[in-house]
Amino acid sequence: MATNRSRRLRKKLCVDEFQELGFELNLNFKEGLSDEAIDAFLEQFLRDAMTANGLGYVGGDDFGLVCLSKRGSVSEEQRAAVDAWLKGRDELVDYTVSPLLDVWYPENEINQA
């Protein structure tokens, strides 16, 4: 691919200065937790951790990708807010919040702006 791209193309491709960051999330629920309890947890998670912080979640009940609900990148503060929210939950045995990564091209390094 050409490296000399127009600004318009870089924006369409979400590369260079238009790179968008997010993070991966792995949730491990307690053994024997009912489906109703998991559903209630996910509703609270989407309302209190995602929507309240301007974030969107794509994935299942145990693994997903967190990105900004509009065009742009998740900040380190938003990532820390989700981590703090999950820390206080007793439905989980453990969880993993990945470092920020490029949501369109995960294999690419994060641009230092």
Beta strands, then each sheet from edge to edge (+ up, - down):
strand 1: 21-29
strand 2: 55-59
strand 3: 63-68
strand 4: 92-97
strand 5: 101-102
sheet 1: 2+ 3- 1+ 4-
sheet 2: 2+ 3- 1+ 5-
end
